[in-house]
Amino acid sequence: MIVILLGPPGAGKGTQAARIMARYGLVHLSTGEMLRAAVAAGTEVGRKARKFMDAGKLVTDEIVIDIIADRIEADDCRNGFLLDGFPRTVGQAEALDKLLKNKNLKLDVVIEMEVDDDSLVDRITGRHTCAVCNQSYHDTHLKPQNAGVCDSCGSTNFNRRSDDNHETVISRLATYHAQTAPLLPYYSKHGVLRTVNGMADIDDVAVQINDVLSVL
């Protein structure tokens, strides 16, 4: 089974990817991790990627596709894999289609985690974690029982990601809508797009996704 998760930053793709992996035995392929692994291993494509990375440039789509091509040959991908964060553009989607066709593989489904932008901004900008045990909280929706004190470990130290601010989140959403959202009609045209309500409770989203995957 080959699955792609689509959705803007903060939609919860990482959380749902972990659940899909556990339930269906799929390998979660992160382009960032694959790039770093290829560079560290000193493979041919890894050496090409390193030249771009050392120069502070974005790695080309061709190199990313080559890294994916190498990675999916590994034994752990026999049962399938899950892509999250790739493709990001229609051009990348077309290149991925060509790669899969050349390897006699088929993309089974693209799952869009549909979210409301305003609600998503609130979700992201309000989140923070305990600096000691990493327990998650939210300014509005998931406050500690005692203000300023972690429910799990009693710490009074909390962390908030530097990029979880209103301006940065709005910018990331704009980039998603400009570059990645065009994938929705692309995959709809190919008959593989399915949409779930990404604003639902985490467990409810997981149920929706399982309903999609269980009929494949």
C-alpha positions in Angstrom: 0.0 0.0 0.0 1.4 3.4 -1.0 -0.2 6.4 0.8 0.3 10.2 0.7 -0.8 12.4 3.5 -1.7 16.0 2.4 -2.5 19.0 4.6 -1.1 22.3 5.8 1.5 22.7 8.6 -0.1 21.9 11.9 -2.9 19.7 10.5 -1.7 16.7 12.4 -0.1 14.7 9.6 2.8 13.5 11.8 0.4 12.2 14.5 -1.7 10.3 12.0 1.3 9.0 10.1 2.5 7.3 13.3 -0.9 5.6 13.8 -1.0 4.5 10.2 2.5 3.0 10.5 1.6 1.1 13.6 -1.7 -0.3 12.2 -0.7 -1.1 8.6 3.0 -1.8 8.9 3.9 1.0 6.5 7.2 2.8 6.5 7.0 6.6 7.0 9.3 8.2 4.5 10.4 11.7 5.4 12.3 13.5 2.6 14.4 15.4 5.2 15.4 12.2 7.0 16.1 10.4 3.7 18.3 13.3 2.5 20.3 13.3 5.7 20.7 9.6 5.6 21.9 9.6 2.0 24.4 12.3 2.7 25.7 10.5 5.8 26.0 7.3 3.9 27.9 9.0 1.1 25.8 7.4 -1.7 26.1 8.9 -5.2 22.9 10.8 -4.9 23.8 11.8 -1.3 27.0 13.4 -2.6 25.0 15.3 -5.2 22.6 16.5 -2.5 25.5 17.5 -0.2 26.8 20.0 -2.8 23.5 21.8 -2.7 23.2 21.7 1.0 26.7 22.9 1.7 26.1 25.8 -0.6 22.9 26.7 1.3 20.7 25.8 -1.7 17.5 23.8 -1.9 18.1 20.3 -3.2 16.6 19.8 -6.7 13.4 17.8 -7.3 15.4 15.4 -9.4 17.7 14.6 -6.5 14.8 14.1 -4.1 13.2 11.7 -6.5 16.4 9.8 -6.9 16.7 9.5 -3.1 13.1 8.2 -2.9 13.9 5.8 -5.7 16.8 4.4 -3.7 15.0 4.3 -0.4 11.9 2.4 -1.6 14.1 -0.5 -2.8 14.9 -1.3 0.8 13.3 -4.5 2.3 11.3 -2.6 4.9 9.3 -0.9 2.1 8.0 -4.2 0.7 4.6 -3.8 2.4 4.4 -0.2 1.2 5.2 3.2 2.5 3.7 6.5 3.5 4.8 9.9 2.2 4.3 13.0 4.3 5.7 16.3 3.1 6.2 15.1 -0.4 5.2 15.9 -3.1 4.7 19.6 -2.4 4.1 20.7 -6.0 2.4 19.3 -9.1 5.8 19.0 -10.8 7.0 16.8 -7.9 3.7 14.8 -8.1 4.3 14.1 -11.8 7.9 13.1 -11.2 6.7 10.7 -8.4 4.1 9.2 -10.7 6.8 8.5 -13.3 9.0 6.9 -10.7 6.3 4.6 -9.4 5.3 3.6 -12.9 8.9 2.8 -13.8 9.0 0.5 -10.7 5.6 -1.1 -11.5 4.2 0.4 -8.3 0.8 2.1 -7.8 -0.2 5.0 -5.6 -3.2 3.7 -3.7 -4.6 6.8 -2.1 -3.9 10.5 -1.2 -5.6 11.5 2.1 -6.2 15.2 2.5 -6.5 16.3 6.1 -8.9 19.3 5.5 -8.7 22.1 8.1 -10.0 25.6 8.6 -7.3 28.2 8.4 -8.5 30.4 11.2 -8.9 27.4 13.6 -5.5 26.0 12.5 -3.8 29.3 13.3 -5.4 29.2 16.8 -4.4 25.6 17.2 -0.7 26.2 16.3 -0.1 29.6 18.0 -1.6 28.4 21.3 0.4 25.2 21.6 3.3 24.7 24.0 4.9 21.9 25.9 6.4 21.1 29.3 10.2 21.7 29.1 10.8 18.7 31.3 8.5 15.9 30.2 7.3 17.3 26.9 3.6 17.0 27.8 1.5 19.0 25.3 -0.8 22.0 26.3 -2.7 24.7 24.6 -3.5 28.3 25.8 -7.2 27.8 25.3 -8.1 24.1 24.6 -5.8 22.2 26.9 -4.6 24.2 29.9 -2.8 22.6 32.9 -5.2 21.9 35.8 -3.1 24.4 37.9 -2.0 27.4 35.9 1.7 27.4 35.1 2.2 23.9 36.5 2.6 20.7 34.4 0.0 18.1 35.2 2.4 15.2 34.6 5.6 16.2 36.3 4.9 19.4 38.2 7.4 21.5 36.3 6.8 25.2 35.9 9.0 25.5 32.8 7.3 25.4 29.4 8.5 25.7 25.8 6.9 27.3 22.8 8.3 26.8 19.3 9.8 30.0 17.9 8.0 29.5 14.6 4.6 29.0 16.3 3.7 32.7 16.0 0.9 34.3 14.0 3.0 35.8 11.3 5.0 32.7 10.6 2.0 30.4 10.6 0.1 32.7 8.2 3.1 32.7 5.9 3.4 28.9 6.0 -0.3 28.6 5.2 0.0 31.0 2.3 2.9 28.9 0.9 0.8 25.7 1.3 -2.2 27.2 -0.6 0.0 28.6 -3.4 2.3 25.6 -4.0 0.7 22.4 -2.5 -3.1 22.9 -2.6 -3.0 22.5 -6.4 -2.2 18.9 -5.8 -5.8 18.4 -4.6 -7.4 18.8 -8.1 -4.5 16.9 -9.6 -5.0 13.8 -7.5 -8.8 14.2 -7.7 -8.5 14.0 -11.4 -6.5 10.7 -11.0 -9.3 9.3 -8.8 -7.1 8.7 -5.7 -8.0 11.7 -3.5 -9.9 11.1 -0.3 -10.7 13.9 2.3 -11.1 13.6 6.0 -12.0 16.3 8.6 -8.6 17.3 10.1 -10.3 19.5 12.7 -11.9 16.6 14.4 -10.5 15.0 17.6 -7.3 13.0 17.0 -9.0 9.7 17.5 -11.9 10.6 15.2 -9.4 11.6 12.5 -7.7 8.2 12.9 -11.1 6.5 12.5 -11.8 8.4 9.3 -8.4 7.5 7.9 -8.9 3.9 8.8 -12.2 3.9 7.0 -10.4 5.1 3.9 -7.5 2.6 4.1 -9.6 -0.5 5.2 -11.3 -0.7 1.8 -8.2 -0.6 -0.3 
